[in-house]
Amino acid sequence: MKMSTKFSFVLATALLALTAAASAEELKIGYVNSERVLRDAVPAKAAQAKLEAEFGKREKDLNDQASKLKAAADKLEKDAPTISESERTRRQRELVEQDRDLQRKRREFQEDLGQRKNEELSTVVERANRVIKQIFESEKYDVILQEVVFAGPRVDITDKVIKALNAPAK
């Protein structure tokens, strides 16, 4: 049995057990679309804007450096027939060195951006989880799921979570 099939089977079995246990009362299930929360909630948008402000200039500098490197490579290609072999070799070495430097800076940029994204995202996820737990407790849910294959609108509480996240902090 595939891992996802096993998981689905275990989840279905658990839900059936919950249903059987709550046979005398109605089972209250909620579903939260995490992807939508991380895309649409104000704190998530604020985190994205913060990252863009923090990394925008650096990204622009890298793009400018890449454009200059491309222009220098194009110029070398154009000038190649009219310059000496030693000059062409020297300029090619410079371009290779500049390209290595650019690739190193891009890797560092991606690593830094990834790390900061994870930091900002974890803050939003922690806050969202607190909101979900508050909803779970205050509205007396039996279970709230975040990753499901299908969920109907009757159990989808994503809008409620986003609304709570968007509310000013108390």
N, C-alpha and C positions, 0 to 999 in steps of 0.2 A: 504494500500500500504506500503511495506517495506521502511525503510529509504533510503537504497541504490537505490531502484527503484525510489523513489521520487526524489532523487538527480539526478539520470540519466535522469529522465524526465525533471526536471528543467534545467539541463545542455543542453539537446537536444533542449528544447524550446528556451533557450537563444541563442544557436548557430543558430537556424533557424531564430530568430529575427535579429541576426547579419548578416546572409546571406541575408535576405530580405532587410535590411537597406543598404547593400553594393551591391545591385543588379546591379547598373550601373558600379561598379568596382569589381575587383577580391578581395576576402576576403583572407587575408594572415594570416595563422594559423601556429604556431610553437608548438612543443612538446619537453619537456626536461625530460629525465629519471633521476630523482633525485637520485635513488639508484645507478645507474652507475656513476653519477658525484661523489657521496660520496665514491665510491669504487675505481675509476680509476684516479681521478684528483690528481696531485702532492700535492697540499695543504692538501688534505684528507689523502694521504699516509704519508705525513710529520707529520700530527697530530697523526696518528696511531703509527708511530715510536716514537714520543715524549712520548706517553702514555706507550708504551712498555718499553722505557728507564726509565721512571719515576716509573713504577709499577712492572717491571720485578723482581728486587731483592726481593721486599716484597712478591711477589707471590711465588718465589723460596723458601724463608724462610718458608712460610706457608706450602708448599709441603714437605719441609724437616721435619718440626715439625709434620706433619701428618704421615710421614714415621716412625719417631721415636716413635710416639704414637702407631702405629700399631705393630712395633717391640716389644715394651714393653708389649702390650696386648698379643702378641703371646708367649712371654717369660713367662708371668704370667700363661697362659693356659698350657704351657709345664711344668712349675714348680709346678703348683697347687697340684698335688698328693704328693709332697715331702716337702711342707712347712706347717707351722702351720696355723690354722684357723685365728688367729689374724694377722699373717703376710699377708695372702691372702686378708683379709678384708682391711687392711691398704693399700696394693698395689692397690686393686680395687678402693678404695676411691681416691687415687692419680690419677689413670687413668681417673676416672669420672671427677675430677677437671681439669685435663689437657685437656680433651676433651671439656669441657665447655669453657675453655680459648681459645682453638683453634677455636671453633665455633663462639665465640664472635669476635675474630680477623678476621675471614673470613667474617663475616657480615660487620664489619667496613671496610675491604678491598673492598668488593663489593660496599658499599655505596660511599666510596671515589673514586673508579674507575668510578662508574656511574656518579657521580657529575663532575669529570674531563672530562669524555667522552662528557657529555652534553655541557660543556664549550667549548671544542675544536671543537665539531661538530657545535655548534651555530656560531662560528667564520667562519668556512668553508661555512656554509649555507648562512650567511650574505654576504660573498664575492661572492658566486655563484649567489645570488639574484641580487647583483649589476651588475654582468656581464650579467645576463639575461636581466635586465632592459636596459643596454647599447645596447645590440643586438636588443631588442624590439624597442628602439627609433631610432637607427641608420639605421636599415633595415626596418623600418616602418611596423611592424607587427600590426595586429588588435587584436590578442590575442595570448598569449603563455600559454600553459597548462602544468602542471607537473604531475597530477594524472589522467590517463585515462585508460580505459579498453583496447583499441587497438589504435595504431597509426601507420600509414604507414611511410616508410622511407622518403617520400617526405616532410613530416612536421617535422621529427625528427631533431632537432638542437642540440642534446646532444653532438656530437663530437665537434661542434663549441664552445659550452660552456666550455667543458673540455680543448680544445686548448687555449681558452682565459684565463682560470684559470691557465694553465701551463705556460703561458707567464710570463717573469719576470715583477715584479711590476714596474710601471713607476714612 
